[in-house]
Amino acid sequence: MAAAGRLRRRLLLMVPWRWPCSPRRGIAGCPPAGQIRAAFLRFFQERHGHRCVPSAPVRPRGDPRLLFVNAGMNQFKPIFLGTVHPRSELAQYQRVVNSQKCVRAGGKHNDLEDVGRDTYHHTFFEMLGNWSFGDYFKEEACSMAWELLTEVYEIPKDRLYVTYFGGDSTLGLSADEECRDVWLRLGVPASHVLPFPLKDNFWEMGDTGPCGPCTEIHYDYVGGGRNAAALVNQGSPDVVEIWNLVFMQYSREVEGNLLPLPQHHVDTGMGLERLVTVLQNKRSNYDTDLFIPILDAIHKSCGAPRYQGLVGDADVGRVNMAYRVVADHVRTLCVCITDGIYPGFSGAELVLRRILRRAVRFCSEVLQAPPGLLASLVPTVVEVLGDAYPELTKNADQIMDIINENEAAFLSSLERGRHIIERTVQQMEPSTNFPVEVAWSLYGNLGFPLDLIDLMLEEKGISLDSAAFNKLALEDAKRKAGGPQAAQPENTNTHLDVHSLAQLRSSNVPATDDSPKYAYTLGQHGQYEFSPCRATVLMLYRDQCLQKEAGAGQRCGVILDRTNFYAEQGGQDSDQGYMVHLGQQDVLFPVESVHLCGGYVIHEVTAVETLHVGDQVQLFVDEAQRLACMTNHTATHLLNFALRHVLGDSTEQRGSHVTAERLRFDFDTKGPVTVEQLQQVEQVVQDMIKRNELVHMAEVPLTLAKRVQGLRAVDEGYPDPVRIVSLGVPVESVLTCDSEAAMQTSVELCCGTHLLQTGSVEDLAIISERQLVKGISRVIAVTGSQAKQAREVGQCLAMEVDSVSLRMKQRSTSIPEMQNLSKEVGQLTKVVSTTAMPQWQRKELQTILKALQRTANTAIKKLELQQAEKKAQSLLAKHCNQPVIIDTVPADSLSILMKVVNQLCDKSPGTSVLLLSPQASGEVLCACQVSKNCLPAFSAADWAMAVCTQMEGKAGGSPIVAKGSGNAKGMQGALTTALEFAHSKL
């Protein structure tokens, strides 16, 4: 207790305590988690000159391989790979420290199913880390770590054990004795410095890329002067790893071999939850002040027994597991929703949906809590984490709304799922497996958890064929493998690897000057003029190797000293075009795509003749493709502004993609976008187009750009200086202190190519709008002549719908005519759904067509009923008071024939009826109904089967009503069979 008091006083001296020391914060005599986090950041920032950077959002930026940010190093990958833009803030980093929000609940790192079963797995956690990018290495990293742990946090030295890489003969790597010797020099006893093999002490970013040996620091909870070396890395709960220091000094190539990295980096990670557990003298993460307030809030809201920290068999009824699951999952939900990941149906959104539903199940089924418990915990999570991550405080209300809406939807699905299982079980033969297709539908469509399906079936003594279910899951995974989360193989001719980038820099090959991509003017007659660009070939790149020449027919990447081609970035497609040798205009080298990597622009070319380093070339962009991209990119900015103007300032961009054909824009929204709002958005855009606003573009220092009012978040990925695009208002005006000008127009940071005046957009039509997941919508729009064509098509379809509507109002008395109208409505509905036209108009026409379809169906049923009634009256008069009526009658459809049978039985309750109706096609329709008085001896299904079998057809139904069909050749025999069958049963 005395040691804990000293530590608390030391931290108070080091980190001025600014938060109220309420009873909810910290644990008596122990430093609060917030203070422990702050001490880590201050130690590296103030004592060792590190730059403190904010946590990146848990939605990965530009990395389709990741579902979530799952490690502190994710946001720094461009530095490790060498692909960072040399003018970006990120490229200036040398020493960095931060606390990174991490989620491990999908993909390679997935702890979801373990959460709750023990006291240390989490889906959300905080990773404390310090980094060195080509600055200090092993000596300094180990020294800093030892100083922080033993001098600042005052962890007893004899409780700490360090591991280092013991070497690997298969890779030709010797033991990391350099690291071992560093620890020994720091005074760590040799008995506490332990070698371990590749799987424990060699860290890799992936199958390829930067990697290296690591050293881990382990803590012995027991202490007392014992030697716990034998328990390190053995899964003992008494000896746990608390910090991992990775020394990135190699790069693993595609072939598997390791090459030394041109620059050495340090990447460390220490889980805050585990560190707090150690410093607060607890054995469970859930017993710290990161979780206790949340667990207390759960207890107050549900009335379940108080949390006791029990696990396994001791946890009767899984109540303690439920507390842990709910406490962990609500933290994850808060962080993910704040960072723009909402529960949905694919990728990270699907994982979050499962997390939410798992938490809801434990709330309702184990804790017996009323709906709304999960959302009620959000303010407590915000209180615990909000100081470190203020974005949580800002979004608290939205988080609660989304959780409540998704919980209500899931509880409704649970009820529907239970009904489906009950109904399916009732229809099953005894002692059979539950239909795997039904289970898959419950799982995939309703989000019904698999373990809950198993549990409910187990209660009924029924099993699920797990192998068949897994087969369906595997097939589904294969179908989705090509989705946006799937890792796409990189083009080896356009994506420079870390060694090639280092080689270019060490050879003093300058970064490409791509400023000529902005060198275009507006001619006297309103046409855009693009100047060709002269350049020199600096290097060629093929199969991950820098080369001096490329032969005819070879595909390669061409690095030039300057270019007027736009490289794919910022959501805009790259330019296309061609290059020629200077003075040799007849030999064209087509440029298929253009990419930016570490400041170098790589042009993907198939050489039609030999290309050499030093060749002089002239570049020509495809002007039509470039102009179309410029038009659509400027239109994207107009659209972004219009959406915020109509839907409110809280509308934030979530992604965009600009091509020559169309533009795509994703944004968050509190509810569905209405027809009226879509029309208003288009109108705002068209007004700005009509005003023909000047498009102002200028490069300004990043620090100045951050002052612009209303500008969306600026991260370190932007090059400095940064390019500002402002519509209608000069850039100097939006940079003025306290200027409101930026709030009245579109002002964005953008490296894309744009029109010089908005009038060139001509028109914009939103041709699609749909919700990707709850809270995020996607619009697709077209501009210029495509927008005009979309409007013309919309008008033509509107006229067709009006025509059908008019004819529908005339109410034909002919069933075939009305059926044709119904068919026409169905065809129009398909065309309206699939044709490019304004989305607001599509929605309007779909509403009208839906109503017309209902009207047509009602009219057809009414006409059929009238026709059936007439035929029934005629037959009733012919077969007055007979117990069985068997006859033929003309009918246009089986539906009408069935209605005639129903009418007869309604008017003569004790009568059983079977009618046949010969068709022009040679088919005979059959419908029958048996009086309830004749059951169970007389079955309609058996009657219809006997009759239709006589006509070489088939039938089906229930004991009361049945229907079928057959061949006209056997009709007379069928009538005889019908009569004989009826007499045999009566």
QUILIN-V164738 format. One line per field, one symbol per residue. phi: phi as a letter, one per 40 degrees, with the letter a starting at -180 (. if undefined). burial: b if it has 9 or more other ideal C-beta (glycine too) atoms within 8 Angstrom, else e. A space follows every 50 residues. Layout:
BEGIN
phi: ???
burial: ???
END
This chain:
BEGIN
phi: .cccccccccccccbdcbbcccdccgbdgbccdcccccccccdccccbgc ccbccccccccgbccbcbcbaccdcbddcccgcccccccdcccbbbbabb cbbbaagcbbbdcccgcbbbcacbabbcabbbbgbcbcdccccccccccc cccfcdcccbbbbbccgacccgbccccdcdccccccgcddcbbbcacdcc bbbbcacbhdaicbbbbbbcccgggcbbdcccgbgcccbbcbabbbbcbb bccdchcbbcccbcbbbbabccdcccdcccfbbbdcccccbddcccccdc cbgcdccbgcbgccccgfccdcdccccccccccdcccdcgbbdabafccc cccccccccccccccbcfccdhddcccddcccccbcccbcccccbdccdc cccccccccccccdcccccccdccccccccfbccdcccccccccccgccc ccddccccccgbbbccccccccccccccccccccccccccccbbbccccc cccccccgcccccbcccccabbccbgccbbccbcabccabbafgbcbcab cdgccacbbbcaabcccdaggbcccbiabbcdgbccbcbcccabbbafgc cbccbbccacbbcgdcbbbbccccccccccdccccccccdccccccchcc cbcbiaabbccabbabacacadccdccccccccccccccccfccccbacb ddccdccccgccdbbccccbcbcbbbcgbdccccccdgccdccbacbaca cccbccacdccgabbccaaaccacgbbbbbbbbfcccccccccccccccc cdccccccccfccccdccccccccccccdccccbccadcccdcccccccc ccccccccccccccccccccccccccccbcfccbbbabacacacccdccc cccdcccbdccbbbbbbcbccgcbcbaaabcdcccccbbccccccccccc cfbaaaibccbaaaaacccbccccccddccccccbc
burial: eeebbbbbebbbebbeeeeeeeeebbbeebbbbbbbbbbbbbbbbeebeb bbeeebbbbbbeeeebbbbbbbbbbbbbbbbbebbeebbbbebbbbbbbb bbbbbbeeebbbeebbeebbebbbbbbbbbbbbeeebbebbbbbbbbbbb ebbbbeeebbbbbbbbbbeeeebebbeebbebbbebebeeebbbbbeeeb bbbebeeebbbbbbbbbbbbbebeeeebbebbeeeeebbbbbbbbbbbeb bbbeeeebeebbebbbbbbbbbbbbbbbbbebebbbbbbbbbbbbbbbbe bbebeebebbbeeebeebbbbbbbbbbbbbbbbbbbbbbbbbbbebbbbb bbbbbbbbbbbbbbebbebeeebbbbbbebbbbbbbeebeebeebbebbb bbbbbbbbebbebbebbbebbeebbeebeeeeebebebbbbbbeebbbbb ebbbebbbeeebebbeeebeebbeebeeebeeeebbeeeeeebbbbbbbb bbbbeeeebeebbbebbebeeeeeeeebebeebbbbbbbbbbeeeebebb eeebebbbbbebbbbbbbeebbebbbbbbbeeeeeebebbbebbbbbbbb bbbbbbbeeebebebbbbbbbbeebbbbbbbbbbbbbbbbbbbbebbeee bebeebebbeebbbbbbbbeeebeeebbbbbbebbbebbeeebebbbeeb ebeebeebbebeebeebbebbbbbbbbbbebebbbeeebebbeebbbbbb ebbbbbbbebbbbbbbbebebbbbbbbbbbbbbbebbbbbbebbeebbeb beebbebbeeeeeebeebbebbebbbebbebbeeeebbbbbbbbbbebbb ebbebbbebbeebbbebbbebbeebbeeeeeeebbbbebebeebebbbbb bbbbbeebeebbbbbbbebeeebbbbbbbbbeebbeebbbbebbbbbbbb bebbbbbeeebbbbbbbbebbebbbebbbebbeebb
END
